[in-house]
Amino acid sequence: MDRNIRIAIIGAGLCGLSTALALARLGFRQIQIFERSPSLGEVGAGLTLGPNATRALIGLGLGDALQQSCDEPHAGITRHWKTGAVLMRSARGSVIREHYGAPYYQIHRADMLDILVQAIAKNSAINIKMGMGLLATEENAQGAVLIFSDRQKFSADIVIGCDGLKSSVSESLFGATAANFSGYVAWRALVPAAAFSARLEPPAQLFIGIERLFMRYLVRHGELINIVAIARAQGWDEEGWMLPSTVEELRAQYFGWHEDILHTINLVPVEQCFKWAIHVREAIPTWYTNAIVLAGDAAHPMVPFMGMGASTAIEDAVVLARALALHEDRATAFLAYQTARHTRASFIQAQSAQRGLRLMSADPDSYGAEREMSEDSLGLFAYDAFSA
Ligand SMILES: Cc1cc2nc3c(=O)[nH]c(=O)nc-3n(C[C@H](O)[C@H](O)[C@H](O)COP(=O)(O)OP(=O)(O)OC[C@H]3O[C@@H](n4cnc5c(N)ncnc54)[C@H](O)[C@@H]3O)c2cc1C
């Protein structure tokens, strides 16, 4: 496709930024990102990047930056909520590198965002406009007109909706599809590792119990312990999905759990305890129209039990850019992208939901007795977005 076409990306999250970089690396010269928030930012939490994601990011030229900012756990374990007994062990580190040819990393989300922003800042093909919330799209024969909340308009040949779960782009194309409460609430926090008497070993540990789980892993070269605590909850009718919580509220969820968990909760900084109502949306069969296409959570939001949402979004970025570079017209490129991505993304969405049910089953004692269908054993790590 002509590298001078005007491409508009809605949303400067991990998907939008990765997509812009992937397009610029393939020679596209006019890439405009519109972000609703007045400034770029990620939540104070960690992010797991499987080799499927790091392979894509390394291919975008970010290998050195990732190596400098990421932690690479040598192993991960799944433990029993009460006894702490190890139920399952997952090889990481050199085993993953040797098997998949790319690393398994954990990183502070703000650091990941920073790596992408730094790379974009060096690239004159990409421009980011902040404080631009998309209201509506109008398609025409040439492409699409974007209408923003301040009534500014912008014309583009191609629009890529990377605006997350509550995607305005998706809504303007296919009508409103309600984002429903998944039945899970997540607490996220970062705890200074220095507050612990011993280093977390192995550096990634998941505790599972009935209707609850508690994940801890190291980021910032072992300086911080990222925690993700997820519990089943009743209907969610509060305004907003990210709300301040309290350490007491979190502690109440884990009453009777292993002392490692209770100790970790005691160390959560009071001002840094937030909770998220995890929402999901019905899968949509088609991700594109004439000039507009969806990627990342806007196309396929998922519950986080495989830690694959951002990784899948990064894969989308690379495959979509390749499809646009390879094909002469939008229809063929969008179809090629969707054909390459839809089945995989839908599979990961479904597997993530099922994994949540297994991890929080009524019988944690038997977990791991059969071969667990994890992102590794399902073969998800092997995906190469540059050859798919
Ligand atoms: C508890 C939890 C843990 C997770 N852990 C992991 C993990 O370890 N590994 C992993 O791979 N994934 C993980 N995920 C999933 C991951 O966070 C998401 O899949 C990923 O952030 C999606 O990126 P995105 O860019 O598609 O969407 P988002 O991150 O939602 O970004 C969308 C962007 O679009 C902007 N926007 C929205 N509407 C508009 C508009 N109308 N106009 C302009 N801009 C707009 C937003 O402000 C935002 O910047 C986790 C999720 C949760 C809830």
The ligand as an ORCA input file, in Angstrom:
! r2SCAN-3c Opt
* xyz 0 1
  C      -5.790     -7.107     36.413
  C      -5.258     -7.164     34.997
  C      -4.007     -7.711     34.766
  C      -3.508     -7.816     33.449
  N      -2.275     -8.368     33.251
  C      -1.803     -8.517     31.993
  C      -0.515     -9.099     31.758
  O       0.219     -9.416     32.705
  N      -0.095     -9.278     30.473
  C      -0.872     -8.895     29.401
  O      -0.443     -9.111     28.253
  N      -2.098     -8.316     29.595
  C      -2.580     -8.108     30.846
  N      -3.787     -7.518     31.047
  C      -4.558     -7.034     29.879
  C      -3.990     -5.730     29.330
  O      -3.862     -4.765     30.347
  C      -4.883     -5.177     28.213
  O      -5.235     -6.210     27.333
  C      -4.137     -4.089     27.431
  O      -3.813     -3.018     28.280
  C      -4.986     -3.601     26.257
  O      -4.292     -2.568     25.594
  P      -5.062     -1.630     24.570
  O      -4.040     -0.627     24.127
  O      -5.778     -2.448     23.571
  O      -6.196     -0.902     25.426
  P      -6.062      0.132     26.625
  O      -4.864     -0.153     27.446
  O      -7.393      0.161     27.297
  O      -5.793      1.530     25.894
  C      -6.829      2.213     25.233
  C      -6.409      3.673     25.079
  O      -7.401      4.355     24.301
  C      -7.752      5.570     24.926
  N      -9.135      5.878     24.538
  C     -10.257      5.233     24.938
  N     -11.329      5.784     24.358
  C     -10.872      6.790     23.553
  C     -11.517      7.718     22.683
  N     -12.866      7.737     22.524
  N     -10.756      8.622     22.007
  C      -9.400      8.617     22.142
  N      -8.738      7.758     22.967
  C      -9.482      6.855     23.659
  C      -7.592      5.283     26.413
  O      -7.447      6.482     27.167
  C      -6.344      4.412     26.415
  O      -5.176      5.187     26.476
  C      -4.296     -7.369     32.360
  C      -5.543     -6.786     32.587
  C      -6.036     -6.678     33.898
  C      -7.395     -6.058     34.130
*
